[in-house]
Amino acid sequence: MKSLYLLINLSCISVPLIASFHPKLSFYKEWRAAWPALILTAVAFLTWDHLFTNWGVWGFNDAYVLGLSFLGLPLEEMLFFICIPYACLFTYFAIKQHLQLTGEFRPLTLFLSLSLLALGVVFSGKLYTSTTFLLTSLLLLFHLHPSRSLYLAPFYLSYIVILLPFFLSNGILTGAWIPEEVVWYNDHENLGIRMGTIPLEDSVYALLLILCNVTLFERFSRVRKALDV
């Protein structure tokens, strides 16, 4: 089914996109901050994606993509970095708006950062593992500053909430419930530990992807509000 990857992308963004216009959320009013965050993060991750695809760290099954590609990446893979982050950013915004969460999460953030830093160094010979763990460690360290830790509570909760759809969509992409993988991984470049069909690194990669979007969204939101005053 050559449209499978496209359908996964569309199914992930469809409900959040429609719900963005719900009067109790009105996420569409935040698009001036959301879309720059989404696009800038997508450019960074697609550059990474392009390199790792060329280096054989991962790749794509032609049986599940339409055949349109740019810079060596399927169109569906490029849409992935808009559709999935949009759904995640919408979830984060809804949680932040309605739950008003607070709490001191810097100790947890420091622990996660140092743990990932150590693992990234220990497994430096595995490109996917080391790159993902080290980049995530650095971004978490960046959030130890008090001003940036203010949105960690809704971020961590949104990450937990997102894990269920993550396991469903990413499970399909990595071969669960279908004859072959949509996205394949070179296990020489990762730990070889799978959560079902999903490489362990994907859960950290997802955290990094979501936090990048949230960080830029918060930054652009502050700039927008300052200009609107």
C-alpha positions in Angstrom: 0.0 0.0 0.0 2.1 2.9 -1.3 0.0 5.5 0.5 0.4 4.0 4.0 3.0 6.5 5.2 1.0 9.4 3.9 -2.1 8.1 5.6 -0.3 7.8 8.9 0.8 11.4 8.7 -2.7 12.7 7.8 -4.4 10.6 10.5 -2.0 12.1 13.1 -2.6 15.7 12.2 -6.3 15.6 11.2 -7.9 15.7 14.6 -5.5 18.2 16.2 -5.8 20.5 13.1 -9.6 20.5 13.3 -9.6 20.9 17.1 -7.4 23.9 16.7 -10.5 25.9 15.8 -12.5 24.8 18.9 -13.4 28.0 20.8 -12.2 26.6 24.1 -8.7 26.1 22.6 -8.4 28.4 19.6 -4.9 27.1 18.9 -5.1 28.7 15.5 -4.6 32.0 17.2 -1.1 30.7 18.2 -0.1 29.9 14.7 2.1 32.9 14.4 4.3 31.3 17.0 3.6 27.7 16.2 4.4 27.6 12.5 7.8 29.2 12.7 8.7 26.8 15.5 7.5 23.8 13.4 9.3 24.9 10.2 12.6 25.8 11.9 12.6 22.5 13.8 11.7 20.6 10.6 14.6 22.1 8.7 17.1 21.0 11.4 15.7 17.5 11.6 15.4 17.0 7.9 19.0 18.0 7.5 19.9 15.3 10.1 17.5 12.9 8.3 19.1 13.5 5.0 22.6 12.8 6.3 21.6 9.6 8.2 19.7 8.3 5.1 22.8 8.9 3.0 25.0 7.2 5.6 22.7 4.1 5.8 21.7 4.7 9.4 18.0 4.3 8.3 16.0 4.2 5.1 12.6 3.8 3.6 10.6 1.0 2.0 9.5 2.0 -1.5 6.4 -0.3 -1.1 4.9 2.2 1.3 5.7 5.6 -0.2 4.3 7.3 -3.3 7.7 7.8 -4.9 7.9 11.6 -4.7 11.2 12.6 -3.1 13.2 15.7 -2.4 16.9 15.7 -1.5 16.8 12.0 -1.2 13.9 11.9 1.2 10.3 10.7 0.5 7.7 13.4 0.5 6.0 11.5 3.4 9.1 11.7 5.5 9.2 15.5 5.0 5.5 15.7 6.0 6.2 13.7 9.1 8.2 16.6 10.6 5.2 18.8 10.2 2.3 16.5 10.9 3.6 14.8 14.0 5.1 17.9 15.7 1.9 19.8 15.0 -0.1 17.2 16.8 2.4 17.2 19.7 2.5 21.0 19.9 -1.3 21.1 20.0 -1.3 18.5 22.8 1.2 20.5 24.8 -0.8 23.8 24.3 -4.0 22.1 25.4 -2.5 20.7 28.5 -0.7 23.9 29.4 -3.9 26.0 28.9 -6.3 23.8 30.8 -4.3 22.2 33.6 -2.0 25.0 34.8 0.6 22.6 35.9 3.5 23.7 38.2 6.3 21.9 39.9 10.1 21.7 40.2 11.3 19.5 37.3 14.9 20.7 37.1 16.2 17.7 39.2 14.6 15.3 36.9 15.8 17.2 33.9 19.4 17.2 35.3 19.2 13.5 35.9 17.9 12.7 32.4 20.5 15.0 30.9 23.5 13.5 32.7 22.2 9.9 32.1 21.8 10.5 28.3 25.2 12.3 28.2 26.9 9.3 29.8 25.1 6.8 27.5 25.9 9.0 24.5 29.6 8.9 25.3 29.7 5.2 26.2 28.0 4.3 22.9 29.8 6.8 20.8 30.4 4.1 18.1 26.7 3.8 17.4 25.7 6.9 15.4 22.0 7.0 16.0 22.4 6.3 19.7 25.2 8.7 20.4 23.8 11.6 18.3 20.3 11.4 19.7 21.3 11.0 23.3 24.0 13.7 23.2 21.7 16.3 21.5 18.9 15.5 23.9 21.2 15.9 26.8 22.4 19.3 25.6 18.8 20.5 25.1 17.8 19.3 28.6 20.8 21.1 30.1 19.6 24.2 28.4 16.3 24.0 30.3 18.0 24.0 33.7 17.8 27.8 33.6 14.8 28.9 35.8 13.1 30.9 33.0 13.2 27.9 30.7 12.1 25.4 33.3 8.7 27.1 33.7 7.1 25.0 30.9 8.7 21.7 31.8 5.7 20.4 33.8 3.3 20.6 30.8 6.0 19.4 28.5 6.7 16.2 30.4 3.0 15.5 30.8 2.3 16.1 27.1 5.2 13.8 26.3 3.7 11.0 28.4 0.3 11.6 26.8 1.8 11.4 23.4 3.5 8.1 24.0 0.4 6.0 23.2 -0.2 7.5 19.7 3.6 7.4 19.3 3.7 3.7 19.9 0.8 3.2 17.5 2.0 5.3 14.6 5.7 4.5 15.0 4.9 0.9 15.6 3.3 0.7 12.1 6.2 2.6 10.6 8.7 0.1 12.1 6.8 -3.0 10.9 4.1 -3.8 13.5 0.9 -5.3 12.0 2.2 -5.0 8.4 4.4 -7.4 6.3 7.4 -5.1 6.1 8.9 -2.0 7.7 8.0 1.4 6.3 11.2 2.8 7.9 14.1 0.4 8.4 17.1 0.9 10.8 20.6 -0.3 10.6 21.0 -2.0 14.0 24.8 -1.5 13.9 24.1 2.2 14.5 21.8 1.7 17.5 21.6 -0.4 20.7 19.5 -3.1 19.0 16.9 -2.8 21.8 13.4 -2.8 20.5 10.1 -1.8 22.2 8.0 -4.1 20.1 9.3 -3.1 16.7 10.4 0.4 17.7 14.1 1.1 18.4 14.7 2.4 22.0 16.4 5.5 20.6 13.1 6.6 18.9 11.6 7.4 22.3 14.5 9.8 23.1 14.4 11.1 19.5 10.7 11.9 20.0 11.5 13.7 23.3 14.1 15.8 21.5 11.8 16.6 18.5 8.9 17.6 20.8 11.1 19.7 23.1 12.7 21.5 20.2 9.2 22.5 18.9 8.0 23.5 22.4 11.1 25.6 23.1 10.9 27.6 19.9 7.1 27.9 20.3 7.5 29.4 23.8 10.2 31.7 22.5 8.2 33.0 19.6 5.1 33.3 21.8 7.0 35.6 24.2 8.3 37.7 21.3 4.8 37.9 19.8 3.2 39.0 23.1 5.9 41.6 23.6 5.3 43.1 20.2 1.5 43.1 20.8 1.8 45.1 24.0 
